[in-house]
Amino acid sequence: MSNLFIVPIDFEEQSMISLEQAGNLAFVLKSEVILLHVMGEPGSTASAKQYHKELKSEIIDKLSVYASNLSNEYGLKVSYEIRYGKPYQEICDYAQEKDATLVVMGSNKY
């Protein structure tokens, strides 16, 4: 069984810090990393759907860059996934589905 780390990422400062920490830890433990971003469901109007599509495209571009950088820096297998719904629920469900070893995430809530 290999190690799998899930790193929820929303591009805020704390998630970027956790991304770097996950890279360090995954390198030491020889783990695979999946970057996970959770989006809300698109609205029902045509303009809301178009905005959501454009936003998703931007997020995919960012995730691709972060995954590539992490992979190159640490020599890790890094991929990404986008899910829809409530972040706390999707993070837990995804980690369980993937049988993740660890979820590495930051928080600015004390």
HELIX and SHEET records of a PDB file:
HELIX    1   1 GLU A   13  LEU A   29  1                                  17    
HELIX    2   2 ALA A   46  TYR A   74  1                                  29    
HELIX    3   3 PRO A   87  GLU A   97  1                                  11    
SHEET    1   A 4 VAL A  78  TYR A  84  0                                        
SHEET    2   A 4 GLU A  32  MET A  39  1                                        
SHEET    3   A 4 LEU A   4  PRO A   8  1                                        
SHEET    4   A 4 LEU A 102  VAL A 103  1                                        
END                                                                             
